[in-house]
Amino acid sequence: MRAVRYHEYGNPDVLRITDAPTPEAGPGQVRIAVGAASVNRMDVKLRSGAMASGPLRKPRGTGLDAAGVVDQVGPEVTGVQVGDRVFGAGSAVLAERAVLSSWAPVPDGLSLTQAAALPTVAETAGRVLGLLPDQPGSVLVVDGASGGVGTILVQLALRRGLAVIGTASAGKQELVRRLGATPVPYGPGLVERVRALASHVDGAADLAGHGSAGELVELVGDAGKVVTIADFSGSTEAVVTSGSEGRSWDTMAEVADLVAAGELELLIDGELDWSEAAEAHRRCESGQATGKIVLTVGAAG
Ligand SMILES: NC(=O)c1ccc[n+]([C@@H]2O[C@H](COP(=O)([O-])OP(=O)(O)OC[C@H]3O[C@@H](n4cnc5c(N)ncnc54)[C@H](OP(=O)(O)O)[C@@H]3O)[C@@H](O)[C@H]2O)c1
């Protein structure tokens, strides 16, 4: 089969469509004929080598989130059949065939493009919300409310009766307001700006990793109610959720149903052919995208 892979770490141009071994679904997995795959910040960090401890030893695929049609069901898997439309998470999914370890049916009314945009950001939003105060009326500050994780987290929090103050760049203040949160600019002085809007803050999420965790702890007054998903420097005493502990894939299906029902807005920046994977990575790391970037694979996207 063909897959987008890279043979060395580097800039987006290391991404190439090449021949690759077709993966097999192992126990608890399904394999799909991929229709669409989305780009996450993690894909960019992995490809650049920012997370590597040494040179790449063999070609590596890219992509964590995909949607497509099941073409192989692994051992010990029930409730899904060849031919079903599913979306979910795996590794090296930007390929003609991909193995998913976590998946859910694509609801009627949702395209493969929309479904492929969801897994990582929906799972992360649900996991972070699960670590924050959840009493209706609680006030949350979300740093990075305009991003892939943030736009979903904001909407889920509001549905649960929480109030949200969300940070964004100047150009995305209106987006945050449209989603139902109170927007504020991010950056230095955040404590004062939030205090001008709210007499107290019950919990906060750092979804950006730009060093706000200390200010968020100051606002909440309790480091145990501040969650970061992007600052693992340990420079503050904020609660840290790792990418692998306590995953909540149920949120992926919940969000897909809400999007299909028109009750949650899923932002898609653009759809490109998978031959434009390098351009998609460039757009992701530019910080200019509004919503997810999705690559269509073959004719099924
Ligand atoms: N630990 C985990 O499990 C996990 C899971 C998923 C993602 N992540 C990480 O979480 C981060 C967010 O992911 P994402 O998919 O939401 O990324 P994204 O779509 O690129 O969103 C990034 C967000 O950060 C904001 N931002 C940019 N510069 C900022 C600054 N100086 N101060 C505060 N906010 C700033 C952006 O606002 P504007 O667009 O308005 O500039 C946007 O809201 C990434 O680092 C990603 O790798 C971690």
The ligand as an SDF file (V2000), in Angstrom:
LIG
                    3D

 48 52  0  0  0  0  0  0  0  0999 V2000
   -1.3090   15.9710   26.5440 N   0  0  0  0  0  0  0  0  0  0  0  0
   -2.2290   15.5880   25.6810 C   0  0  0  0  0  0  0  0  0  0  0  0
   -2.8810   14.5700   25.8580 O   0  0  0  0  0  0  0  0  0  0  0  0
   -2.4990   16.4310   24.4640 C   0  0  0  0  0  0  0  0  0  0  0  0
   -3.5170   16.0760   23.5890 C   0  0  0  0  0  0  0  0  0  0  0  0
   -3.8110   16.9300   22.5080 C   0  0  0  0  0  0  0  0  0  0  0  0
   -3.0600   18.0890   22.3120 C   0  0  0  0  0  0  0  0  0  0  0  0
   -2.0370   18.3460   23.1510 N   0  0  0  0  0  0  0  0  0  0  0  0
   -1.2470   19.5700   22.9930 C   0  0  0  0  0  0  0  0  0  0  0  0
   -2.0790   20.6410   23.3750 O   0  0  0  0  0  0  0  0  0  0  0  0
   -1.7980   21.7870   22.5910 C   0  0  0  0  0  0  0  0  0  0  0  0
   -3.0750   22.3040   21.9340 C   0  0  0  0  0  0  0  0  0  0  0  0
   -3.5330   21.3690   20.9870 O   0  0  0  0  0  0  0  0  0  0  0  0
   -4.5780   21.8560   19.8670 P   0  0  0  0  0  0  0  0  0  0  0  0
   -4.8090   20.6910   18.9860 O   0  0  0  0  0  0  0  0  0  0  0  0
   -5.7290   22.5360   20.4830 O   0  0  0  0  0  0  0  0  0  0  0  0
   -3.6680   22.9330   19.0960 O   0  0  0  0  0  0  0  0  0  0  0  0
   -4.1120   24.1600   18.1750 P   0  0  0  0  0  0  0  0  0  0  0  0
   -5.3780   23.8290   17.4680 O   0  0  0  0  0  0  0  0  0  0  0  0
   -2.9260   24.5150   17.3830 O   0  0  0  0  0  0  0  0  0  0  0  0
   -4.4640   25.3440   19.2120 O   0  0  0  0  0  0  0  0  0  0  0  0
   -3.4630   26.0560   19.8800 C   0  0  0  0  0  0  0  0  0  0  0  0
   -4.1170   27.0750   20.7800 C   0  0  0  0  0  0  0  0  0  0  0  0
   -3.1100   27.8040   21.4840 O   0  0  0  0  0  0  0  0  0  0  0  0
   -3.3910   29.1960   21.3370 C   0  0  0  0  0  0  0  0  0  0  0  0
   -2.1760   29.9770   21.4890 N   0  0  0  0  0  0  0  0  0  0  0  0
   -1.2300   30.2650   20.5650 C   0  0  0  0  0  0  0  0  0  0  0  0
   -0.2600   31.0520   21.1130 N   0  0  0  0  0  0  0  0  0  0  0  0
   -0.6310   31.2570   22.4100 C   0  0  0  0  0  0  0  0  0  0  0  0
   -0.0610   31.9650   23.5010 C   0  0  0  0  0  0  0  0  0  0  0  0
    1.0860   32.6390   23.3770 N   0  0  0  0  0  0  0  0  0  0  0  0
   -0.7040   31.9490   24.6940 N   0  0  0  0  0  0  0  0  0  0  0  0
   -1.8660   31.2650   24.8450 C   0  0  0  0  0  0  0  0  0  0  0  0
   -2.4660   30.5850   23.8470 N   0  0  0  0  0  0  0  0  0  0  0  0
   -1.8470   30.5660   22.6510 C   0  0  0  0  0  0  0  0  0  0  0  0
   -4.0400   29.3000   19.9870 C   0  0  0  0  0  0  0  0  0  0  0  0
   -4.7520   30.5280   19.8770 O   0  0  0  0  0  0  0  0  0  0  0  0
   -4.8400   31.3220   18.4540 P   0  0  0  0  0  0  0  0  0  0  0  0
   -5.0730   30.2700   17.4020 O   0  0  0  0  0  0  0  0  0  0  0  0
   -6.0240   32.2200   18.6550 O   0  0  0  0  0  0  0  0  0  0  0  0
   -3.5390   32.0310   18.2970 O   0  0  0  0  0  0  0  0  0  0  0  0
   -4.9620   28.0970   20.0260 C   0  0  0  0  0  0  0  0  0  0  0  0
   -6.1060   28.3890   20.7820 O   0  0  0  0  0  0  0  0  0  0  0  0
   -0.6880   21.3700   21.6180 C   0  0  0  0  0  0  0  0  0  0  0  0
    0.5610   21.7070   22.1660 O   0  0  0  0  0  0  0  0  0  0  0  0
   -0.8250   19.8570   21.5580 C   0  0  0  0  0  0  0  0  0  0  0  0
    0.3700   19.2070   21.2080 O   0  0  0  0  0  0  0  0  0  0  0  0
   -1.7500   17.5780   24.2290 C   0  0  0  0  0  0  0  0  0  0  0  0
  1  2  1  0
  2  3  2  0
  2  4  1  0
  4  5  1  0
  4 48  2  0
  5  6  2  0
  6  7  1  0
  7  8  2  0
  8  9  1  0
  8 48  1  0
  9 10  1  0
  9 46  1  0
 10 11  1  0
 11 12  1  0
 11 44  1  0
 12 13  1  0
 13 14  1  0
 14 15  2  0
 14 16  1  0
 14 17  1  0
 17 18  1  0
 18 19  2  0
 18 20  1  0
 18 21  1  0
 21 22  1  0
 22 23  1  0
 23 24  1  0
 23 42  1  0
 24 25  1  0
 25 26  1  0
 25 36  1  0
 26 27  1  0
 26 35  1  0
 27 28  2  0
 28 29  1  0
 29 30  1  0
 29 35  2  0
 30 31  1  0
 30 32  2  0
 32 33  1  0
 33 34  2  0
 34 35  1  0
 36 37  1  0
 36 42  1  0
 37 38  1  0
 38 39  2  0
 38 40  1  0
 38 41  1  0
 42 43  1  0
 44 45  1  0
 44 46  1  0
 46 47  1  0
M  CHG  2   8   1  16  -1
M  END
$$$$
